[in-house]
Amino acid sequence: MLSILFLSLFLMPLSYYGFWWLVHILFYVIMFFYIFNFTSSYFLCNISYFIGCDIISYLLIFLSIWICSLMIMASESIYHYNYYYKMFVFFVLFLFIILFLAFSSNSLILFYLFFESSLIPTMFLIFGWGYQPERLQAGMYFLFYTLFSSLPMLLSILYFYSFFGSLSFSLIFNYDFFYFIFYFCMIISFLVKIPMFFVHVWLPKAHVEAPISGSMILAGVLLKLGGYGLLRVFPMLIMSGFFYNFFWVSVSLLGGLFISFVCLRQSDLKSLIAYSSVIHMGLVLGGIMTFNYWGVFGSIILMIAHGLCSSGLFCLANIVYERLGSRSLFIIKGLINFMPTMSLWWFLLSSYNMAAPPSLNLMGEVMLFNSLISWSWLNTYIFIFMSFLSAAYTLFMYSYSQHGMICSSSFSFSVGYLREYLLLFLHWFPLNLIIFMSNIIFI
């Protein structure tokens, strides 16, 4: 694992000299080397100094490498217009190294350190390469929501250390802690990061104002830090979880239902995709909180699927924004006439967003459906409505953007670049590929 870390660190000087495409290619080289570290174990393997990986962290680090390489491909306009592209590559590399360390740390305090550090490069991406002046407000929302929730977590980690004497993930087990305040302080930061309904306000603002790279890394990887953190800290919170988790399951499912109605009245394309992320991550949260095998693995699979699918939809929204200068569904109507070759990718990624077969999203949602129904049969009704509304707002997004009369300001016919088709293919292809290898994950 240290070899991957040092390989990433030695890419930093390349960003200073402006080797844009070389860094992009070397991300795939990192991925090639990382494949050989494959582990299907629940226990930490490939331990190097303070980092190691098990099956959960392996999958999420792989997702981080994949999304970071696609971020550089999607942000080609920054390179084309020479808009501080050297600094941009530096922050992408910096963010990747922090995410790699967060997912591979084998100590709770180190995970907390890198979990909070991911805020810094993301803020720079939003402030530096965002679109509207409102990006300052969005960045402040993002900053204060994250920081306000993280201090209680730090205090609870120190409290746990004073009792237990170690913060290593390998040694953490159920210590019969049954304090609501400790339980709440430990998980609140992760609930904000996922984000859970009630503390989700920062996410749509950050997505709408962030550049395409910021939206991709937010939807693709940073939301998964919350789910990953919950999976890591729940071994010490099992007793409390049996008593209090029903509240979070209820909030995540009912919140997903309410946000589905919010999605149906969105006029901003990126805002609609951002709110759909809240719904999917609400399902992930509900699955983790049920404490059973189907729920935990369903949530991991849905995290991977959502990271790829949502990132691809943000890329499509950015492609439209670069052509028309707007994300309003009232202005970007009739795209099937304007960019007919791109309409197929809209259809594929939209259908996968509503968990159509043979997507990985379907597999994750079926597992979460089993988990939540076995936990309480009352969840059946909420899940039925959520599935229906998920199809409804995705069809609303697809039909409104692709069909109808072209706005009079859209006066040119445009095809996509080869780079854009490759970018969308690299989001879509793994969603089909991984489902055929799902038996490896289950074993």
Residue pairs with C-beta under 8 A, 6 or more apart in sequence:
1 37
1 46
1 47
1 48
1 51
1 52
1 53
1 104
2 48
2 49
2 51
3 33
3 48
4 30
4 33
4 34
4 37
4 100
5 51
5 97
5 100
5 101
7 26
7 29
7 30
7 33
8 30
8 93
8 96
8 97
8 100
9 97
11 23
11 26
11 93
12 90
12 93
12 94
14 22
14 23
14 26
14 89
15 23
15 86
15 87
15 89
15 90
15 93
16 86
16 90
17 86
18 85
18 86
18 89
20 72
20 79
20 85
20 89
23 72
23 89
23 92
23 93
24 69
24 72
24 73
27 65
27 68
27 69
27 72
27 96
28 69
30 65
31 62
31 65
31 66
31 69
34 61
34 62
34 65
37 46
37 53
37 58
38 58
39 45
39 46
39 53
39 54
39 55
39 58
40 55
40 440
40 441
40 443
41 54
41 55
42 54
42 55
43 54
43 170
44 52
44 53
44 54
44 106
44 169
44 170
45 52
45 53
45 54
46 52
46 53
47 106
50 105
50 106
50 107
50 110
51 101
51 104
51 105
51 106
52 104
52 106
53 61
53 103
53 104
55 441
56 228
56 231
56 300
57 103
57 104
57 228
59 300
59 304
59 441
60 103
60 221
60 224
60 228
60 303
60 304
61 99
61 100
61 103
61 104
63 220
63 221
63 224
63 304
63 307
63 308
64 96
64 99
64 100
64 103
64 221
65 96
66 308
66 426
66 430
67 216
67 217
67 220
67 221
67 307
67 311
68 92
68 93
68 95
68 96
68 99
68 217
70 216
70 311
70 315
70 423
70 426
70 427
71 92
71 212
71 213
71 216
71 217
72 89
72 92
72 213
73 419
73 422
73 423
73 426
74 212
74 213
74 216
74 315
74 318
74 423
75 88
75 129
75 211
75 212
75 213
76 419
77 83
77 322
78 84
78 85
78 88
78 129
78 211
79 85
83 129
84 128
84 129
87 128
88 125
88 128
88 129
88 213
91 121
91 124
91 125
91 128
92 121
92 213
94 121
95 118
95 121
95 122
95 125
95 217
98 114
98 117
98 118
98 121
99 114
99 118
99 221
99 222
99 225
101 110
101 114
102 111
102 114
102 115
102 117
102 118
102 225
102 228
103 228
105 111
105 114
106 168
106 169
106 170
107 167
107 168
107 169
108 157
108 160
108 167
108 168
108 169
108 172
108 232
108 233
109 157
109 161
109 167
111 169
111 229
111 232
112 150
112 153
112 154
112 157
115 150
115 189
115 193
115 225
115 229
116 146
116 147
116 150
118 222
118 225
119 142
119 143
119 146
119 147
122 142
122 214
122 217
122 218
122 222
123 139
123 142
123 143
125 210
125 211
125 213
125 214
125 217
126 135
126 138
126 139
126 142
126 206
126 209
126 210
126 211
126 214
127 135
127 136
127 139
129 211
129 213
129 214
130 138
130 139
130 209
130 210
130 211
130 214
131 209
131 211
132 209
134 205
134 208
134 209
135 209
135 210
137 205
137 209
138 202
138 205
138 206
138 208
138 209
138 210
139 206
139 209
141 201
141 202
141 205
141 206
142 202
142 205
142 206
145 192
145 199
145 201
145 202
146 189
146 192
146 193
146 202
149 188
149 189
149 191
149 192
149 193
149 199
150 189
152 184
152 185
152 188
152 189
153 185
153 186
153 188
153 189
153 190
155 185
156 182
156 185
156 186
157 167
157 186
159 182
160 167
160 175
160 177
160 182
160 186
160 236
161 167
163 175
164 171
164 172
164 175
166 172
169 232
172 232
172 233
172 235
172 236
173 235
173 236
174 235
174 236
174 238
174 239
175 236
176 239
177 183
177 236
177 237
177 239
177 240
178 239
178 240
178 243
179 240
180 240
180 244
182 240
183 237
183 240
183 241
183 244
186 233
186 236
186 237
187 230
187 233
187 237
189 226
189 229
190 225
190 226
190 227
190 229
190 230
190 233
191 199
191 226
191 248
191 285
192 199
192 202
192 226
193 222
193 223
193 225
193 226
193 229
194 223
194 226
194 227
194 230
194 281
194 282
194 284
194 285
195 202
195 203
195 223
195 226
195 278
195 281
196 248
196 251
196 252
196 255
196 281
196 282
196 285
197 251
197 252
197 254
197 255
197 256
197 258
197 259
197 278
197 282
198 251
198 255
200 255
200 259
200 278
203 218
203 223
203 274
203 277
203 278
204 271
204 274
204 275
204 278
206 214
206 218
207 215
207 218
207 219
207 270
207 271
207 273
207 274
207 277
207 314
208 268
208 270
208 271
208 274
208 327
210 218
212 314
212 315
212 318
215 270
215 274
215 311
215 314
215 318
216 311
216 314
216 315
219 273
219 274
219 277
219 306
219 307
219 310
219 311
219 314
220 307
220 308
220 310
220 311
221 307
223 277
223 281
223 303
223 306
223 307
224 303
224 307
226 281
227 281
227 284
227 285
227 288
227 299
227 300
227 303
228 303
230 285
230 288
231 288
231 296
231 299
231 300
234 241
234 288
234 291
238 291
241 289
241 291
242 291
245 289
245 290
245 291
246 376
248 285
248 286
248 289
249 285
249 286
249 289
249 290
249 372
249 375
249 376
249 379
252 282
252 283
252 285
252 286
252 289
253 282
253 283
253 286
253 372
253 379
253 382
253 383
253 386
254 382
255 278
255 282
256 278
256 279
256 282
256 283
256 382
256 386
257 382
257 385
257 386
257 389
259 275
259 278
259 279
259 282
260 279
260 385
260 386
260 389
260 390
260 392
260 393
261 389
262 275
263 272
263 275
263 276
263 279
263 389
263 393
263 396
264 389
264 392
264 393
264 396
266 272
266 275
266 329
266 393
267 328
267 329
267 330
268 327
268 328
268 329
269 317
269 320
269 321
269 327
269 328
269 329
269 332
269 397
269 401
270 314
270 317
270 327
271 327
272 329
272 393
272 397
273 310
273 313
273 314
273 317
273 397
276 310
276 353
276 390
276 393
276 394
277 306
277 310
279 386
279 390
280 302
280 306
280 310
281 306
283 299
283 302
283 365
283 368
283 386
284 299
284 302
284 303
284 306
284 368
285 299
286 295
286 368
286 372
286 379
287 294
287 295
287 296
287 298
287 299
287 302
287 367
287 368
287 371
287 372
288 295
288 296
288 299
289 295
290 371
290 372
290 374
290 375
292 371
292 374
292 375
294 367
294 368
294 370
294 371
294 374
295 367
295 368
295 371
295 372
295 375
297 367
297 441
297 442
298 364
298 365
298 366
298 367
298 368
298 370
298 371
299 364
299 368
300 441
301 360
301 363
301 364
301 367
301 438
301 441
302 361
302 364
302 365
302 367
302 368
303 364
304 360
304 364
304 434
305 352
305 359
305 360
305 361
305 363
305 364
305 431
305 434
306 361
306 364
308 360
308 427
308 428
308 430
308 431
309 349
309 352
309 353
309 359
309 361
309 427
309 431
310 353
311 427
312 345
312 349
312 424
312 427
312 428
313 349
313 350
313 353
315 420
315 423
315 424
315 427
316 342
316 345
316 346
316 349
316 424
317 327
319 339
319 342
319 416
319 420
320 327
320 332
320 335
320 339
320 401
321 327
323 338
323 339
323 414
324 331
324 332
324 338
324 407
324 409
324 410
326 332
329 397
329 400
329 401
330 407
331 407
331 409
331 410
332 401
332 407
332 410
333 400
333 401
333 403
333 404
333 405
333 406
333 407
334 402
334 403
334 404
334 405
334 406
334 407
334 410
335 342
335 343
335 346
335 401
335 402
336 343
336 402
336 403
337 406
338 406
338 410
338 413
338 414
339 414
339 415
339 416
341 415
341 416
341 421
342 416
342 420
343 402
345 421
345 424
345 428
346 398
346 401
346 402
347 398
347 402
348 428
349 424
349 427
349 428
350 394
350 395
350 397
350 398
351 359
351 394
352 359
352 361
352 428
352 431
353 361
353 390
353 394
354 390
354 391
354 394
354 395
355 361
355 362
355 364
355 365
355 387
355 390
356 362
358 432
358 435
359 431
359 432
359 435
360 430
360 431
360 432
360 434
360 435
361 431
362 435
363 435
363 438
365 387
369 383
372 379
372 383
373 379
373 380
373 383
